[in-house]
Each structure stands twice: as C-alpha cells, then as structure tokens.
Amino acid sequence: MNVNECIRERLLRRISIDKEKVRSSIKTAEQKIFEAKELFAKEFFNQAVVNAYTAMFHSARAILYKDGIQEKSHYAVFVYLNEEYSKKLPKSILNSFDNYRKERHNILYGFEHKASKDDAESAILDAEEFLDLAKEIVGYG
C-alpha cells in the first residue's frame, strides 16, 4: 500500500494545516514518554512499551498535522512516513515505529505477549529519538 492508496481508502485524508494540533501532539508525546519511564520504573514493561509506542505515534501525528494530513490508521501513518520522510527519518527509526506498532497490537489484543525489561528500555529510547526528530521536522522548540 502507498500514500495515494491510503488516501483513496480514507485511511489518510487531507485537512488544513493545524499548528495547534502539531503542538498538542508533541506535548502528548512528551507526556507518554514520561509515563513510559514511570511504568518502566515500576516494572510494568508491557505498558511501558505501549506508552513508548503511543509517544512515537503522537510524534508522527505532529508531522502529519504539519503536512495537513489526518490519519485513520496506525499502519497508514507508517506508510506515510516511510514514503514522505525516508530522507529525514532513519530507516532504523521507521522500522522501530512499525515494529512497536505491531508489538502494541500484540500486547493489547494478544493473549500471551510479555515485553521484557530490554524491550521496554529500547522502546523508550527509540520514542525519545523519534520525538527529537519530529520536533526538528515540525520546527518545535
């Protein structure tokens, strides 16, 4: 699937550029990283991974809102970033975003998924890196 197909399928749609949504998404990402760290400290590794992914998702949303795009699918966000930002976002961070998207799904909807301490720690570090990159892209800070 590519961006044009996502738009045709209404998984992505064009909206007016919204600087307030950009700011709100960045703030939400920062809060989710804080929460992920708190959960990690209490050894709630599954929830730390979910919050770290959610931080990445909101970082991504900030980029989409900067471009005047609204998402209706987590996968479509990955498609958009992979197609439109592969020169500004390292492949490793794009792959991490997609992997944590899948891991989040398994944690929330699966029966047996158990994130390790290392999984949670890596997710938080990746979320922080993604947020820093998103802030650069949207001109935040």
N, C-alpha and C positions, 0 to 999 in steps of 0.2 A: 504494500500500500504506500502511496506517496501523498504529499500535501494536497494536490488537486483532488485526489480521490477522497481524502478525509473531508475536504470542503464539500464535495458533491454528496457525500454520505451524511453531512451535517455533524460530523464529529469535531470539526473546527468550523468557525464562522467568523466572518469579518465584522468588526464592530468599530466604533470610534475609538481612537487612542485615548486612554484614560490614565492620566498621571496619578490620580488618587488611588486607583486600583494597583498601579505599579508600586506605590509607596506602601499600601496596605499589605500587599503580597510579600514584600521584603520584610516588613515588621512581623508578619505571621511566621515567615521562615526563621527569623531570629528567635522568636518565642519557641518554636518547635525544636530548635537545636538546644535551647536552654532546658526544655522539658526532657529531651532525649538524654541529656547529661545527668539530670536528676534521676531519671529512671535507671540509667546505667549504674549510677552510684548505689542504687538500692537493689541491683542485680535483676531488674526486670528487663532482660535482654530482648525478648520479643517486642515489647512495647517501645524500647529504645530504638530498635530498627524501624518500627512503624513511624515513630516520630521523626527520625532522621530522614526517612523517605519523604514524609509529608513536608519537611523543610525543603527538600530538593524540589518537590512538586510545586511548592509556592514560589521558590526561586525561579523555576521555569515559567510559571504563570506570569511573573513580573515581566519576563522577556516577551511573552506573548502579548500581554496588555500594552507594552511599549510599541509593539508592531500592529496593534489593532486587531488582535485575534482572541477569540473566546473559545475555550476548549469544552468539549462534552465527553472526552475520553482520555484516560491517562495514557493509553497507547498512542493516541493521536498527538499528544504533547511530545512524546519521544520521536515520532515520525517528523514532526515539525522541526524540532531542534536538530535532529540528525541531518535533515535536508537543508535547513536555512542557516545553521550555526556551526557546521562541522569545521570551519576555519577558525572560529573563535572559542569553541569549547573542545578540549582534548577528547579524542576518541575514548580514552580510558574513563573520563567522567561521564560521557554519554552512555557507555556500556554499563557503568555502575548504576546510573539512573534507571536504565531498563532492567537490570538485574534486581535492584531493590524494589522496583515496581512489581516484579514477579514474586519476590520474597514476601512483600507486604500482602499480596493476594493470598499466598500460602498460609501466612500467619493468621490472617483474618478469617479465611474460609476453609482452610485445611483442617485436618484432624490431628496430625502428628508433628507439625513443624516446631522445632525448638532452636532458636537462634543461640549461638554461643557468645561468650564474652568477646572473643575476637571479631565475630560478625558484627556485633553491636558497636564495638570500638571503631572498626573500619567504616561502618555506615555513618557514624558521627563525623569522622574526619572527612569523608567524602562530601557529606552535607555542608560542612564548613567551607570546603574548597569550592563547591558548586555555588554557594551563596556569594562568596567573594567574586567569583567570575560573573555571576548575574549582576551584582552591583556595578561592576565595571561596564558591562554591556548596556545597562539601563541608565548609567550616569548617576547612580545613587551614592550620596555621601560626600 
